[in-house]
């Protein structure tokens, strides 16, 4: 399923990855390069499997670990109210 950030969440690229700012609470999340790749893939319309494939292609990570990481990150973003 594609990911959509809530309208009050801003993103900013950093030297290390990406920062997500929740303008409602003032809290922010800093995503490392793998998290950035996952979120970018999902925001561009890809599904979780596309994000897993992107991680496997870009980083030295096995498919099972990539799938767990993608599922964990997307669940955290949704449960925190940053994404739907």
N, C-alpha and C positions, 0 to 999 in steps of 0.2 A: 504494500500500500504506500502510495506517495505520502510525503510529509508536507504539512503546511504549518509555518510558524504563525502564531497569533499576530494580529495586526499591531499590537503594542510591544512586539519584540523586534529589536534592531540587531543587525549583525555588523561586525567590523573585522576585517582581515588584520592579522598581526603577523609579526615575523615568525611566530611559532605555530599559528593555526588561525582560529576564529574565536571571537568573543560574541556571545549572545547576551544582550541586555534586556531584561524585563523592565520596561518603563513604569509598570504599575508598582512594583515593589522596590525597584532600584537594585535588585540583585542581578548578578551576571554569572555566566558560565564561560569558562575558557575551554575550548576544544583543542585537543592536540591534532596533529596532522591526520591521524586515522579517523578521529571524530569528524573533522572538517570534511574529509572525503565522503564519509557516510552521509552527513547532512546535505552536502552539495548534491550528491547523487539523488537523494530522495527529493530534495527541493526542485530538482530539474525534471521530476516526473518519474524517476525510476522507482522500482519497488525494493523491498528488502533483499531479494535475491540479486538484483542488480548491484546493490551496495556491497553484498558479500563478494560478488565477482570482482568488483572494483578493488576491494581490499586485497583479495588474493593476487590480483594482477600487479598491484602497486607495491605491496609489502611482503616480506617473508613470513607469511602466516598461513596456517592450514585452514581449510574450509570450515571445519567444525568450530574452531575458535573464532573465525570471522563471523559466522552465523550467530554465535552467542553474543559477541560484542555488538553486532548490529541490533539484535533483539533487545539487549540491555539498554543501549543508548536510546533507542526509539521509545521504549517504555518509560525511561526516566524523563525524557523530554515531554511526553504526553502527560505523565502523572504530575509533573511539576507545573503544568498549565502553559508551558511555552509553545506547545505544538498540538495539532490535532491530526 
